[in-house]
Amino acid sequence: MDEMTLWLTPLILLPGVALLIMSTSIRFNRLHDEVHDLLDAHHQASRLTQKHLLHRTRRFRNALVALYVCVSLFAVASLVGMLAALWYGETSAWLVLGIAALGIVCLTFAAIELIRESLLAAEIIEDHEQLFGKD
């Protein structure tokens, strides 16, 4: 892998991470609205639903923080690679790849948190069906 490719690789991953950030932010905002609707309407949601909403909120927060850290790590990896290429004529491959690997770990953690949030959302739907479903 040449020097140019090495420090550009983390930047190539950024658009995908940005899409995850946008979609996760939109979903988090919808959850925020749902929680406030329940509070404003003094809706008697079940304890289980309230618990699931709180857990979903935490999962979204964790995912967003991990995605923002991922973006930062990818940017730093590219910056380190570029500066090393400019100053030393070669990149420090192990450093760039190490930082990019940390970004990928954050991305993986965020994906796992989003999967867990989706499972909680399904549980809320099932809880609503049990409480309000028609027999």
N, CA, C and O of each residue as an XYZ file, in Angstrom:
540
protein
N       0.857     -1.171      0.000
C       0.000      0.000      0.000
C       0.902      1.232      0.000
O       1.781      1.356      0.853
N       0.690      2.145     -0.952
C       1.542      3.323     -0.999
C       1.096      4.365      0.025
O       0.035      4.245      0.637
N       1.933      5.392      0.197
C       1.688      6.393      1.236
C       0.370      7.133      1.038
O      -0.350      7.391      2.002
N       0.056      7.470     -0.195
C      -1.168      8.225     -0.479
C      -2.404      7.402     -0.112
O      -3.332      7.909      0.518
N      -2.407      6.149     -0.505
C      -3.547      5.278     -0.220
C      -3.715      5.074      1.280
O      -4.836      5.033      1.788
N      -2.608      4.949      1.976
C      -2.661      4.665      3.403
C      -3.372      5.758      4.186
O      -4.249      5.452      4.994
N      -3.027      7.009      3.974
C      -3.665      8.054      4.768
C      -5.010      8.482      4.213
O      -5.774      9.147      4.913
N      -5.321      8.121      2.973
C      -6.645      8.422      2.430
C      -7.701      7.391      2.837
O      -8.893      7.697      2.846
N      -7.274      6.192      3.167
C      -8.219      5.119      3.495
C      -9.197      5.487      4.614
O     -10.398      5.270      4.453
N      -8.730      6.036      5.744
C      -9.711      6.409      6.777
C     -10.718      7.451      6.296
O     -11.875      7.438      6.716
N     -10.280      8.353      5.415
C     -11.197      9.375      4.897
C     -12.269      8.772      4.002
O     -13.378      9.302      3.920
N     -11.956      7.689      3.342
C     -12.922      7.028      2.468
C     -14.073      6.442      3.288
O     -15.195      6.328      2.793
N     -13.799      6.074      4.529
C     -14.823      5.503      5.394
C     -15.757      6.556      5.998
O     -16.839      6.217      6.477
N     -15.355      7.812      5.982
C     -16.142      8.867      6.637
C     -17.553      9.060      6.081
O     -18.464      9.261      6.883
N     -17.802      9.014      4.782
C     -19.187      9.195      4.321
C     -20.154      8.141      4.885
O     -21.294      8.463      5.222
N     -19.708      6.904      4.986
C     -20.563      5.867      5.566
C     -20.867      6.143      7.028
O     -21.999      5.965      7.478
N     -19.858      6.577      7.766
C     -20.053      6.909      9.180
C     -20.974      8.133      9.293
O     -21.816      8.197     10.189
N     -20.812      9.088      8.394
C     -21.671     10.275      8.418
C     -23.136      9.902      8.194
O     -24.024     10.472      8.829
N     -23.392      8.961      7.304
C     -24.771      8.504      7.097
C     -25.330      7.840      8.345
O     -26.495      8.039      8.689
N     -24.511      7.059      9.018
C     -24.947      6.453     10.279
C     -25.246      7.525     11.326
O     -26.225      7.415     12.064
N     -24.417      8.550     11.391
C     -24.653      9.638     12.345
C     -25.970     10.342     12.028
O     -26.760     10.620     12.930
N     -26.205     10.628     10.749
C     -27.447     11.314     10.374
C     -28.667     10.473     10.715
O     -29.614     10.972     11.323
N     -28.656      9.212     10.334
C     -29.832      8.374     10.584
C     -30.027      8.134     12.077
O     -31.161      8.112     12.556
N     -28.947      7.955     12.806
C     -29.052      7.749     14.247
C     -29.549      9.012     14.935
O     -30.350      8.932     15.866
N     -29.092     10.162     14.498
C     -29.553     11.424     15.076
C     -31.043     11.632     14.830
O     -31.764     12.095     15.714
N     -31.497     11.295     13.647
C     -32.925     11.425     13.326
C     -33.745     10.480     14.200
O     -34.770     10.873     14.756
N     -33.293      9.248     14.315
C     -34.005      8.279     15.156
C     -33.993      8.717     16.618
O     -34.998      8.569     17.314
N     -32.884      9.248     17.084
C     -32.781      9.725     18.457
C     -33.733     10.898     18.688
O     -34.367     10.990     19.739
N     -33.831     11.778     17.720
C     -34.749     12.910     17.822
C     -36.201     12.439     17.887
O     -37.002     12.996     18.638
N     -36.536     11.430     17.113
C     -37.894     10.876     17.152
C     -38.181     10.255     18.515
O     -39.291     10.381     19.033
N     -37.189      9.588     19.097
C     -37.350      9.032     20.441
C     -37.544     10.146     21.453
O     -38.370     10.034     22.358
N     -36.791     11.206     21.301
C     -36.925     12.377     22.175
C     -38.351     12.912     22.115
O     -38.958     13.193     23.149
N     -38.882     13.052     20.907
C     -40.251     13.528     20.742
C     -41.254     12.567     21.372
O     -42.222     12.998     21.999
N     -41.025     11.282     21.207
C     -41.930     10.275     21.779
C     -41.957     10.364     23.305
O     -43.021     10.295     23.920
N     -40.791     10.514     23.903
C     -40.719     10.632     25.367
C     -41.442     11.888     25.824
O     -42.192     11.848     26.799
N     -41.227     13.003     25.131
C     -41.889     14.247     25.530
C     -43.394     14.195     25.299
O     -44.153     14.786     26.067
N     -43.834     13.508     24.268
C     -45.276     13.326     24.060
C     -45.892     12.551     25.211
O     -46.979     12.885     25.682
N     -45.199     11.517     25.662
C     -45.697     10.741     26.803
C     -45.754     11.596     28.058
O     -46.709     11.510     28.829
N     -44.730     12.423     28.266
C     -44.704     13.274     29.455
C     -45.750     14.382     29.385
O     -46.418     14.667     30.379
N     -45.895     15.005     28.223
C     -46.843     16.108     28.065
C     -48.288     15.651     28.175
O     -49.128     16.357     28.733
N     -48.574     14.485     27.651
C     -49.948     13.981     27.654
C     -50.274     13.230     28.945
O     -51.393     12.752     29.127
N     -49.298     13.133     29.826
C     -49.473     12.368     31.064
C     -50.009     10.982     30.750
O     -50.853     10.433     31.459
N     -49.485     10.439     29.655
C     -49.897      9.119     29.189
C     -49.424      8.071     30.188
O     -48.293      8.127     30.672
N     -50.270      7.148     30.482
C     -49.924      6.083     31.409
C     -49.260      4.929     30.663
O     -49.872      3.886     30.430
N     -48.032      5.131     30.303
C     -47.282      4.062     29.659
C     -46.876      3.060     30.733
O     -46.673      3.419     31.893
N     -46.766      1.838     30.340
C     -46.377      0.816     31.310
C     -44.960      1.074     31.794
O     -44.170      1.740     31.125
N     -44.659      0.546     32.944
C     -43.308      0.661     33.501
C     -42.291      0.035     32.540
O     -41.181      0.540     32.372
N     -42.692     -1.061     31.924
C     -41.806     -1.737     30.983
C     -41.503     -0.834     29.789
O     -40.360     -0.764     29.339
N     -42.514     -0.147     29.277
C     -42.307      0.769     28.155
C     -41.392      1.917     28.565
O     -40.487      2.292     27.819
N     -41.625      2.470     29.742
C     -40.766      3.556     30.219
C     -39.322      3.092     30.361
O     -38.390      3.806     29.994
N     -39.150      1.895     30.896
C     -37.809      1.331     31.057
C     -37.144      1.132     29.701
O     -35.964      1.441     29.532
N     -37.896      0.618     28.740
C     -37.338      0.399     27.404
C     -36.962      1.716     26.739
O     -35.926      1.802     26.079
N     -37.788      2.737     26.907
C     -37.468      4.045     26.318
C     -36.186      4.604     26.910
O     -35.364      5.174     26.193
N     -36.016      4.446     28.206
C     -34.794      4.921     28.854
C     -33.573      4.151     28.340
O     -32.524      4.741     28.081
N     -33.717      2.849     28.196
C     -32.608      2.048     27.664
C     -32.309      2.419     26.214
O     -31.146      2.479     25.815
N     -33.345      2.664     25.432
C     -33.128      3.081     24.046
C     -32.372      4.398     23.999
O     -31.474      4.574     23.175
N     -32.732      5.322     24.879
C     -32.046      6.615     24.936
C     -30.563      6.422     25.206
O     -29.721      7.053     24.566
N     -30.249      5.559     26.142
C     -28.834      5.300     26.457
C     -28.111      4.655     25.277
O     -26.961      4.988     24.991
N     -28.781      3.741     24.603
C     -28.155      3.078     23.453
C     -27.849      4.095     22.347
O     -26.770      4.073     21.756
N     -28.812      4.986     22.075
C     -28.580      6.016     21.060
C     -27.429      6.924     21.474
O     -26.568      7.250     20.656
N     -27.411      7.332     22.735
C     -26.321      8.192     23.216
C     -24.978      7.498     23.017
O     -24.040      8.094     22.489
N     -24.887      6.234     23.442
C     -23.635      5.483     23.301
C     -23.215      5.361     21.841
O     -22.042      5.520     21.503
N     -24.184      5.076     20.986
C     -23.878      4.928     19.557
C     -23.387      6.244     18.965
O     -22.403      6.263     18.225
N     -24.062      7.334     19.284
C     -23.648      8.628     18.734
C     -22.262      9.035     19.227
O     -21.445      9.523     18.446
N     -21.996      8.842     20.503
C     -20.668      9.177     21.021
C     -19.608      8.331     20.313
O     -18.567      8.848     19.910
N     -19.871      7.038     20.163
C     -18.911      6.164     19.484
C     -18.708      6.581     18.033
O     -17.586      6.542     17.529
N     -19.777      6.979     17.362
C     -19.646      7.417     15.965
C     -18.856      8.713     15.865
O     -18.048      8.869     14.949
N     -19.070      9.641     16.783
C     -18.288     10.892     16.773
C     -16.815     10.620     17.069
O     -15.938     11.224     16.452
N     -16.540      9.724     17.997
C     -15.150      9.345     18.277
C     -14.540      8.676     17.044
O     -13.377      8.907     16.714
N     -15.323      7.858     16.379
C     -14.866      7.188     15.158
C     -14.454      8.219     14.103
O     -13.388      8.100     13.499
N     -15.288      9.213     13.887
C     -14.959     10.267     12.919
C     -13.659     10.959     13.323
O     -12.796     11.212     12.482
N     -13.526     11.261     14.601
C     -12.311     11.926     15.079
C     -11.075     11.061     14.845
O     -10.043     11.551     14.388
N     -11.188      9.779     15.160
C     -10.045      8.889     14.975
C      -9.679      8.734     13.504
O      -8.496      8.719     13.164
N     -10.670      8.621     12.629
C     -10.378      8.531     11.202
C      -9.704      9.809     10.706
O      -8.767      9.750      9.910
N     -10.177     10.960     11.174
C      -9.571     12.228     10.762
C      -8.139     12.335     11.278
O      -7.248     12.766     10.547
N      -7.915     11.948     12.531
C      -6.570     11.996     13.097
C      -5.642     11.025     12.365
O      -4.492     11.362     12.086
N      -6.129      9.831     12.056
C      -5.308      8.858     11.327
C      -4.867      9.432      9.985
O      -3.705      9.305      9.600
N      -5.790     10.058      9.284
C      -5.443     10.646      7.985
C      -4.479     11.813      8.145
O      -3.541     11.967      7.363
N      -4.717     12.629      9.157
C      -3.839     13.780      9.397
C      -2.427     13.319      9.743
O      -1.451     13.863      9.225
N      -2.315     12.330     10.607
C      -1.000     11.795     10.974
C      -0.302     11.227      9.736
O       0.879     11.484      9.507
N      -1.036     10.462      8.951
C      -0.447      9.894      7.737
C      -0.001     10.952      6.755
O       1.071     10.842      6.160
N      -0.814     11.974      6.580
C      -0.474     13.041      5.642
C       0.734     13.835      6.132
O       1.650     14.115      5.359
N       0.739     14.198      7.414
C       1.869     14.967      7.946
C       3.163     14.166      7.901
O       4.223     14.705      7.586
N       3.073     12.888      8.213
C       4.268     12.040      8.143
C       4.772     11.953      6.705
O       5.978     11.980      6.462
N       3.848     11.850      5.759
C       4.254     11.780      4.343
C       4.905     13.088      3.900
O       5.865     13.071      3.130
N       4.392     14.214      4.377
C       4.954     15.515      3.999
C       6.312     15.754      4.654
O       7.249     16.201      3.994
N       6.419     15.462      5.934
C       7.644     15.773      6.660
C       8.733     14.732      6.463
O       9.906     15.079      6.330
N       8.359     13.472      6.443
C       9.364     12.418      6.401
C       9.427     11.703      5.055
O      10.316     10.882      4.828
N       8.500     12.006      4.178
C       8.484     11.364      2.874
C       7.886      9.971      2.904
O       7.791      9.309      1.870
N       7.487      9.526      4.072
C       6.839      8.218      4.182
C       5.880      8.278      5.385
O       6.070      9.057      6.320
N       4.888      7.461      5.326
C       3.945      7.427      6.440
C       4.344      6.354      7.431
O       4.999      5.369      7.091
N       3.945      6.568      8.619
C       4.152      5.565      9.657
C       2.933      4.651      9.609
O       1.930      4.899     10.278
N       3.034      3.595      8.814
C       1.881      2.731      8.531
C       1.268      2.156      9.790
O       0.045      2.119      9.919
N       2.085      1.712     10.711
C       1.541      1.089     11.921
C       0.732      2.087     12.739
O      -0.278      1.722     13.341
N       1.173      3.358     12.765
C       0.453      4.380     13.536
C      -0.884      4.722     12.872
O      -1.914      4.790     13.544
N      -0.865      4.936     11.572
C      -2.088      5.254     10.840
C      -3.081      4.099     10.934
O      -4.266      4.305     11.196
N      -2.589      2.894     10.719
C      -3.475      1.729     10.783
C      -3.976      1.483     12.202
O      -5.115      1.053     12.387
N      -3.153      1.746     13.192
C      -3.571      1.579     14.584
C      -4.685      2.538     14.960
O      -5.667      2.143     15.589
N      -4.534      3.792     14.577
C      -5.581      4.784     14.872
C      -6.848      4.451     14.099
O      -7.949      4.541     14.642
N      -6.700      4.068     12.832
C      -7.869      3.686     12.034
C      -8.551      2.454     12.627
O      -9.777      2.355     12.604
N      -7.769      1.521     13.155
C      -8.348      0.329     13.787
C      -9.168      0.711     15.015
O     -10.222      0.124     15.257
N      -8.703      1.678     15.787
C      -9.485      2.166     16.932
C     -10.807      2.776     16.454
O     -11.844      2.603     17.094
N     -10.760      3.482     15.338
C     -11.988      4.030     14.758
C     -12.951      2.927     14.352
O     -14.161      3.049     14.536
N     -12.415      1.865     13.805
C     -13.260      0.732     13.397
C     -13.858      0.045     14.621
O     -14.997     -0.421     14.578
N     -13.097     -0.019     15.708
C     -13.639     -0.570     16.956
C     -14.817      0.276     17.433
O     -15.845     -0.264     17.842
N     -14.670      1.590     17.381
C     -15.774      2.482     17.771
C     -16.979      2.297     16.854
O     -18.120      2.296     17.314
N     -16.725      2.144     15.577
C     -17.799      1.924     14.610
C     -18.530      0.622     14.903
O     -19.758      0.567     14.834
N     -17.789     -0.413     15.226
C     -18.387     -1.704     15.563
C     -19.225     -1.605     16.828
O     -20.331     -2.144     16.885
N     -18.708     -0.920     17.838
C     -19.461     -0.722     19.080
C     -20.761      0.021     18.795
O     -21.815     -0.348     19.312
N     -20.688      1.064     17.977
C     -21.896      1.826     17.641
C     -22.918      0.947     16.932
O     -24.112      1.023     17.221
N     -22.458      0.120     16.013
C     -23.371     -0.782     15.301
C     -24.039     -1.755     16.267
O     -25.233     -2.027     16.150
N     -23.281     -2.273     17.209
C     -23.857     -3.185     18.203
C     -24.892     -2.470     19.053
O     -25.955     -3.025     19.331
N     -24.599     -1.254     19.467
C     -25.563     -0.484     20.260
C     -26.840     -0.209     19.465
O     -27.938     -0.253     20.021
N     -26.701      0.073     18.178
C     -27.878      0.324     17.349
C     -28.697     -0.948     17.146
O     -29.925     -0.890     17.074
N     -28.035     -2.079     17.055
C     -28.762     -3.353     16.975
C     -29.526     -3.581     18.266
O     -30.696     -3.965     18.239
N     -28.879     -3.350     19.382
C     -29.542     -3.531     20.681
C     -30.723     -2.574     20.836
O     -31.757     -2.944     21.393
N     -30.569     -1.347     20.343
C     -31.681     -0.381     20.394
C     -32.836     -0.861     19.550
O     -33.991     -0.736     19.957
N     -32.551     -1.408     18.383
C     -33.620     -1.911     17.513
C     -34.389     -3.044     18.178
O     -35.609     -3.138     18.039
N     -33.690     -3.888     18.885
C     -34.357     -4.966     19.616
C     -35.260     -4.406     20.719
O     -36.357     -4.917     20.948
N     -34.799     -3.365     21.393
C     -35.634     -2.723     22.410
C     -36.869     -2.077     21.778
O     -37.958     -2.129     22.348
N     -36.701     -1.476     20.617
C     -37.845     -0.871     19.928
C     -38.887     -1.932     19.598
O     -40.087     -1.683     19.716
N     -38.438     -3.103     19.188
C     -39.364     -4.205     18.904
C     -40.081     -4.650     20.178
O     -41.266     -4.979     20.138
N     -39.371     -4.662     21.302
C     -40.001     -5.026     22.569
C     -41.078     -4.015     22.968
O     -42.106     -4.393     23.529
N     -40.846     -2.747     22.683
C     -41.846     -1.721     22.990
C     -43.100     -1.942     22.151
O     -44.219     -1.816     22.649
N     -42.910     -2.267     20.898
C     -44.060     -2.538     20.032
C     -44.844     -3.727     20.567
O     -46.075     -3.701     20.601
N     -44.138     -4.761     20.981
C     -44.814     -5.928     21.555
C     -45.530     -5.572     22.848
O     -46.631     -6.062     23.099
N     -44.915     -4.716     23.680
C     -45.538     -4.271     24.925
C     -46.821     -3.489     24.628
O     -47.841     -3.691     25.286
N     -46.766     -2.601     23.642
C     -47.960     -1.835     23.251
C     -49.056     -2.766     22.746
O     -50.233     -2.588     23.060
N     -48.661     -3.743     21.974
C     -49.647     -4.708     21.458
C     -50.331     -5.439     22.596
O     -51.544     -5.643     22.547
N     -49.598     -5.834     23.608
C     -50.172     -6.521     24.747
C     -51.113     -5.625     25.543
O     -52.147     -6.075     26.036
N     -50.743     -4.353     25.664
C     -51.553     -3.432     26.472
C     -52.786     -2.916     25.711
O     -53.887     -2.837     26.256
N     -52.565     -2.570     24.445
C     -53.593     -1.864     23.708
C     -54.153     -2.649     22.526
O     -55.076     -2.193     21.851
N     -53.596     -3.820     22.280
C     -54.023     -4.615     21.118
C     -55.463     -5.044     21.221
O     -56.003     -5.224     22.313
N     -56.069     -5.202     20.081
C     -57.458     -5.638     20.035
C     -57.493     -7.158     20.044
O     -56.708     -7.813     19.358
N     -58.389     -7.700     20.811
C     -58.517     -9.159     20.903
C     -59.357     -9.694     19.783
O     -59.574    -10.903     19.698
